[in-house]
Amino acid sequence: MRQKRCGAGIASVTAAGAGDDGSTAEGQTLWHGRFEGGSAEELMAFTVSLPFDRRLATDDIAGSRAHVRGLGRGGLLDDAEVAAVIGALDAVEAELGAGSFTFAASDEDIHTAVERRVSELAGPPGAKLHTGRSRNDQVATDLRLWIKRALTDIAARVVALQETLLARAVEAGDAPIPGYTHLQRAQPVLLAHHLLAHGWALARDLDRLLAARVRADVSPLGAGALAGSSLPLDPEATATDLGFAAVFDNSLDAVSDRDFVAEALFALALCGVHLSRLGEEWVLWTSDEFGFVTLDDAYATGSSMLPQKKNPDIAELARAKTGRLIGNLTGLLVTLKGLPLAYNRDLQEDKEPLFDSVDQVSLALVALEGMVRTAVFHTDRMAAAADTPAAGATDLAEWLVVGGTPFREAHAIVGDLVRRSLAGEAALADLVTADDRLGPEAGALLAPGVSVRRRATRGGAGPAPVAAQLGRFRQRVAADRSRLPG
């Protein structure tokens, strides 16, 4: 008897062989027959994945049920054995759900933990659970099942944020806000137009998330360690049993492919970038310098020292956590780039970044949705900032263009008037009205609300195109909601 550490605990484990019934005794690895002694404590501590892959338990049990049914169809287990192992799997699932499942020190991952317990409960038939299956195709199957569900959940939360942006855009009506380039006021736009810009970016995120889900929807079960099996297995039948849309075509590729994880991480990272951009704007908009938005108390924090503070922590963390998402993607890509076919233990490193990115994007979407839904817009402050005379400078240049002035010349004329106004010569409207090339008609273009109403082209920021855009976006959001897998 020797002491072996696994994770944070120490338990007594035996170095003896399998039990008389063929099951794997506590403390044994799945490969114990090839080795004389037990594993070093340092090896187990470094390679253990149970602390994070235990969240695959539901998927591991689902995959095992399908595999056992396949063994039954192939005549490798009789009906009684199938029933015994399925019953044990059901019991393990119930124990995990109730929190009564006891992990052993030798459980290096969730897959060995489930198999060990099934063997304890089912007796000799439990030792047949791994027949024709490798942890290589088992892990890949579990992860694909998990990612399909996770991306569905994320997609639903993306749609929820789209719906909130749509509702706030409708509520905003014709309220203007400054449009910015280089964080300098450029031209006025409708607040609705600005909110919908974020909504369209999220629509593309949804496309990518659902496309990544499609490519994850391929069953690798039956690929074995790398070469398939000589046993009478039917990968197509188990794929159908598990609800996969397709089955692998190449066993080497099936166990080594992590494209679907990288794609999911990219879709999540880019979604995070879009959420970061939204967060950055709300950090600015809620400042006293902008004063465009006041956050609901439930979606803001205070200061431990400054009594007057109301901080946009959700927006700031949405901005900050994107660095993690990008790091998770690049980390996995670097891990994958040097791997030969087929499976390598390096692939264990696919789960932590995936789980983390899913968790962070999920939390960010929910928190941002609540923040946007409950915030108060100060449209008076927005309008005052949007209707500064210089915001109509482009309208003046375009007015000259309509009269036949080349645009470069018109640009120079208006730019000179803006410069003179900023130098204190006179108000811009007065300079425009007094200029023979422009006059009172052009000066009227600088009146509050005029510039934004002149934006008339499709997708533009004026009332007419925004009204049309709202109709299109409403249809898009309804279509996106219907695209979510059931």
Summary of the structure (lengths in Angstrom):
residues: 486
radius of gyration: 30.8
end to end distance: 51.1
largest distance: 104.8
contacts: 1597
relative contact order: 0.10
helix: 64%
strand: 7%
